[in-house]
């Protein structure tokens, strides 16, 4: 089979690889669509996880069940599925609390085990979710969307505790827009997206979101006015300045991935006196079914975030950043 393979740190190529063998409790998936995430690039360069090579990357994918192991019941070839890539141990203290995405021994397809940038992938049956009549490219958005829903759950938005009336998202890329659209889908009509890229601001406006440059007078005039402020940039100075835009009693969500060694300065007195909630978010936890449900109800808006649908060989340059700069989500879509 054809696959993108990380042969060693910093080295990625298109390879002919043997078809993976079925293991008990697993299914063989013919991959139909898979999204590129910046995490994949970090994995390639040894900046995420243990850096296991060789490795087939890809943790955002969907496809058709081609075959199932003899011990598998309730799943048949031909089923249309999306993949939950996280592989928690299930027994550590965090897993027992339901925080499986924080498992001390967490592994994942595309990170520590071969993933979805290949014609076929072996996946635990328990990590497959029926996608119904969703197109495969849209279903491949379920993993990043589930990560977004996990973050919103961490600050209480999904439970209605915060009862946010407005929100500000820094970053108009795919994740920032998934955050903004998810917040809007939960009944928050006033959602602002801030970005320095004019094309992204224009696209956010096309999606019906208010789009502002971070240094604009309009945004400066709205300091201390947002119930929720979220970062989807991973830029430390953005994170540091988020409390300035949160109103008293507001919530701050750190979603963008800053470099591990970075530190920012935030006033503890402000957190205390203004009763600010600061939350982080890592990976998808157990939200993939909820993400698929939201995609079914979305009427195609989130699908507009897919800017590139490419065969494997044309996805490869985006790993090495020698391809055209993607405006939004780059996907491998089977020919």
C-alpha positions, -999 to +999 in steps of 0.1 A: +000+000+000+010+036-005+017+056+027+034+087+039+062+075+062+084+093+087+116+072+084+135+092+109+134+126+126+128+153+100+126+128+071+092+121+054+085+104+022+060+084+002+066+047+006+053+013-006+045-006+026+030-041+033-007-042+041-009-043+079-020-076+094-053-079+114-050-083+151-077-096+175-102-069+183-092-048+153-105-038+119-087-030+086-098+004+075-095+016+039-088+053+046-110+077+026-100+110+041-075+123+066-066+158+078-032+173+084-026+188+118+003+208+130+009+180+156+018+158+126+046+182+117+057+183+154+058+145+154+080+145+123+105+168+140+105+150+173+088+178+192+057+158+202+057+125+221+086+100+221+095+104+184+090+068+173+103+061+138+095+047+113+059+059+116+028+065+094+014+098+107-023+110+107-047+111+136-077+128+119-092+102+096-123+083+084-129+054+060-145+021+052-142-011+072-125-035+048-122-065+071-126-074+108-107-099+130-124-132+137-133-122+173-151-090+163-189-089+164-213-061+157-191-046+129-191-056+093-171-048+062-185-018+044-192+002+076-184+039+073-164+051+103-143+078+119-114+070+141-108+080+178-070+080+177-062+082+214-052+049+230-053+053+268-043+025+292-076+025+309-062+017+343-042+047+356-057+071+381-065+097+353-082+071+332-103+060+362-114+096+365-125+097+329-096+119+319-084+094+293-068+121+272-044+127+301-035+091+305+000+086+319+007+059+292-013+076+264-005+064+229-022+074+197-026+065+160-004+087+140+018+096+170+031+063+186+013+038+163+008+039+125-020+063+116-042+074+087-019+089+060-020+056+042-043+036+020-051+013+049-049+014+087-054-011+115-076+003+142-092-011+175-129-017+169-137+001+201-121+033+186-144+033+155-175+055+154-203+052+128-206+083+106-239+075+089-242+094+057-216+120+065-190+124+037-156+111+047-139+145+044-164+160+068-162+130+092-124+135+093-131+169+109-146+150+139-112+146+157-102+183+158-138+193+165-139+168+194-108+185+208-126+218+206-156+204+224-133+191+251-119+226+256-153+242+258-164+216+283-135+224+305-147+260+309-183+249+314-197+262+281-212+229+271-230+225+304-244+260+303-228+270+336-211+300+321-241+312+301-217+331+279-233+360+259-202+367+238-168+353+230-135+363+215-113+338+196-077+348+188-067+329+156-086+325+124-072+292+113-091+259+112-090+254+149-099+290+158-129+289+134-140+255+147-140+271+182-160+300+170-185+280+150-189+255+179-195+284+204-221+299+180-238+265+176-243+265+214-263+296+213-237+324+216-246+348+188-218+374+195-186+357+185-155+377+174-125+362+156-092+382+158-064+375+133-036+395+116-042+378+083-067+397+062-076+367+041-086+348+072-106+377+085-124+379+052-132+342+053-144+344+089-167+372+078-181+350+050-189+324+077-210+350+095-186+358+123-174+392+133-137+395+123-113+421+137-076+428+135-060+423+170-047+459+170-079+475+156-096+503+176-128+483+176-112+454+195-092+477+217-125+493+227-139+460+238-114+452+265-129+436+296-161+428+278-160+391+268-174+362+288-151+338+270-116+345+255-098+317+238-064+314+221-060+293+190-026+308+179-001+293+203+016+328+205+027+335+241+020+373+239-016+365+228-021+342+258-005+368+281-029+395+270-061+375+271-071+386+306-073+422+293-103+412+271-121+390+296-148+407+316-150+401+354-162+366+361-151+356+326-133+325+313-100+321+295-093+290+274-057+282+265-062+261+234-033+270+211-001+251+215+027+272+228+063+259+230+068+238+261+094+260+277+075+293+272+064+313+302+040+343+304+032+368+331-004+370+344-014+389+376-026+365+403-044+394+419-064+400+387-074+363+387-085+366+423-102+400+423-119+396+389-128+359+396-114+347+363-114+311+353-084+299+333-086+264+316-064+244+293-074+217+269-055+187+255-067+163+228-102+150+222-111+131+255-144+113+248-162+138+226-160+122+191-197+111+190-207+146+200-185+161+173-201+138+147-235+148+159-226+185+156-212+179+121-245+163+110-264+194+123-240+219+108-254+222+073-220+223+057-205+254+073-176+235+090-169+216+058-159+250+042-128+249+064-114+222+041-093+242+016-073+213+001-085+178-009-054+160-023-040+125-030-012+113-007+016+124-029+003+159-031-001+161+007+035+152+014+050+187+006+028+202+033+047+181+059+080+197+048+064+231+042+075+231+006+039+231-007+017+261-011+008+277+022-026+263+032-053+288+040-073+262+060-075+225+065-054+203+042-068+168+037-057+135+020-087+122+001-085+088-015-086+089-053 
